[in-house]
Amino acid sequence: MSGDAMGQAARSGPVGVILSVDPDRFAQVVKAARRVGLTVTGEQQILGALSGTIAEDRIPVLEAVDGVESVDREQIVRLPPPDAPIQ
């Protein structure tokens, strides 16, 4: 295995993503996204938004699905407890 292949295998764990999709073809895009490996966790058809998890190395395939306008990784924000001192 080349260094690239080993690196890709290490990065293939599931990651949270948020997709902007064509709202006029929402149902078809959801089906196609599932076929390439997306586990759907939320659908907002009116907004043309979809959230889910997918193996990181499958993101380029997901981005190529017809009707997917953009794929963004979810950002996790951790807030300190309310009584924590200000840094």
C-alpha positions as a Markdown table, in Angstrom:
| # | Residue | x | y | z |
|---|---|---|---|---|
| 1 | Met | 0.0 | 0.0 | 0.0 |
| 2 | Ser | 1.3 | 3.4 | -0.9 |
| 3 | Gly | 1.5 | 6.2 | 1.7 |
| 4 | Asp | -1.5 | 7.9 | 0.1 |
| 5 | Ala | -3.6 | 4.7 | 0.3 |
| 6 | Met | -2.7 | 4.2 | 3.9 |
| 7 | Gly | -3.5 | 7.8 | 4.7 |
| 8 | Gln | -6.9 | 7.6 | 3.0 |
| 9 | Ala | -7.8 | 4.4 | 4.9 |
| 10 | Ala | -7.0 | 6.2 | 8.2 |
| 11 | Arg | -9.3 | 9.1 | 7.2 |
| 12 | Ser | -12.2 | 7.0 | 6.1 |
| 13 | Gly | -14.2 | 7.1 | 9.4 |
| 14 | Pro | -17.7 | 8.6 | 9.4 |
| 15 | Val | -17.9 | 12.4 | 9.5 |
| 16 | Gly | -20.9 | 14.6 | 9.9 |
| 17 | Val | -21.9 | 16.6 | 6.8 |
| 18 | Ile | -24.5 | 19.1 | 5.7 |
| 19 | Leu | -25.6 | 19.2 | 2.1 |
| 20 | Ser | -27.2 | 21.9 | 0.1 |
| 21 | Val | -29.3 | 20.2 | -2.6 |
| 22 | Asp | -31.7 | 21.2 | -5.4 |
| 23 | Pro | -35.0 | 21.5 | -3.5 |
| 24 | Asp | -36.9 | 20.7 | -6.8 |
| 25 | Arg | -35.3 | 17.3 | -6.9 |
| 26 | Phe | -35.0 | 16.7 | -3.1 |
| 27 | Ala | -36.3 | 13.1 | -3.0 |
| 28 | Gln | -34.2 | 12.0 | -5.9 |
| 29 | Val | -31.0 | 13.6 | -4.5 |
| 30 | Val | -31.6 | 12.0 | -1.1 |
| 31 | Lys | -31.9 | 8.5 | -2.7 |
| 32 | Ala | -28.8 | 9.1 | -4.7 |
| 33 | Ala | -26.9 | 10.3 | -1.7 |
| 34 | Arg | -27.9 | 7.2 | 0.3 |
| 35 | Arg | -26.7 | 5.0 | -2.6 |
| 36 | Val | -23.2 | 6.5 | -2.4 |
| 37 | Gly | -23.1 | 5.9 | 1.4 |
| 38 | Leu | -24.7 | 8.8 | 3.2 |
| 39 | Thr | -26.6 | 7.9 | 6.4 |
| 40 | Val | -29.3 | 10.6 | 6.5 |
| 41 | Thr | -29.8 | 12.1 | 10.0 |
| 42 | Gly | -32.0 | 15.1 | 9.0 |
| 43 | Glu | -34.0 | 16.5 | 6.1 |
| 44 | Gln | -35.1 | 20.0 | 5.5 |
| 45 | Gln | -36.8 | 19.8 | 2.1 |
| 46 | Ile | -38.1 | 23.4 | 2.1 |
| 47 | Leu | -34.6 | 24.7 | 2.7 |
| 48 | Gly | -32.9 | 22.2 | 0.4 |
| 49 | Ala | -30.8 | 21.0 | 3.2 |
| 50 | Leu | -29.8 | 17.5 | 4.2 |
| 51 | Ser | -27.6 | 16.3 | 7.1 |
| 52 | Gly | -26.0 | 12.9 | 7.7 |
| 53 | Thr | -22.8 | 11.0 | 8.1 |
| 54 | Ile | -20.5 | 9.4 | 5.5 |
| 55 | Ala | -17.0 | 7.9 | 5.4 |
| 56 | Glu | -14.6 | 10.8 | 4.8 |
| 57 | Asp | -13.1 | 9.2 | 1.7 |
| 58 | Arg | -16.6 | 9.1 | 0.1 |
| 59 | Ile | -17.2 | 12.9 | 0.3 |
| 60 | Pro | -15.8 | 13.5 | -3.2 |
| 61 | Val | -18.3 | 10.9 | -4.6 |
| 62 | Leu | -21.1 | 12.6 | -2.6 |
| 63 | Glu | -20.1 | 16.0 | -4.0 |
| 64 | Ala | -20.4 | 14.6 | -7.5 |
| 65 | Val | -24.0 | 13.4 | -7.0 |
| 66 | Asp | -26.3 | 15.3 | -9.5 |
| 67 | Gly | -28.4 | 17.8 | -7.5 |
| 68 | Val | -25.9 | 18.2 | -4.7 |
| 69 | Glu | -24.8 | 21.9 | -4.6 |
| 70 | Ser | -22.4 | 21.8 | -1.7 |
| 71 | Val | -21.1 | 19.5 | 1.0 |
| 72 | Asp | -19.8 | 21.0 | 4.3 |
| 73 | Arg | -18.4 | 19.2 | 7.3 |
| 74 | Glu | -20.3 | 19.7 | 10.5 |
| 75 | Gln | -18.5 | 21.9 | 12.9 |
| 76 | Ile | -18.6 | 20.9 | 16.5 |
| 77 | Val | -18.5 | 23.7 | 19.0 |
| 78 | Arg | -17.9 | 22.9 | 22.6 |
| 79 | Leu | -18.8 | 25.6 | 25.1 |
| 80 | Pro | -17.4 | 25.6 | 28.6 |
| 81 | Pro | -19.8 | 25.1 | 31.5 |
| 82 | Pro | -21.6 | 28.3 | 32.6 |
| 83 | Asp | -19.6 | 28.5 | 35.8 |
| 84 | Ala | -16.2 | 28.1 | 34.2 |
| 85 | Pro | -13.8 | 31.1 | 34.5 |
| 86 | Ile | -13.5 | 33.3 | 31.4 |
| 87 | Gln | -10.2 | 32.6 | 29.5 |
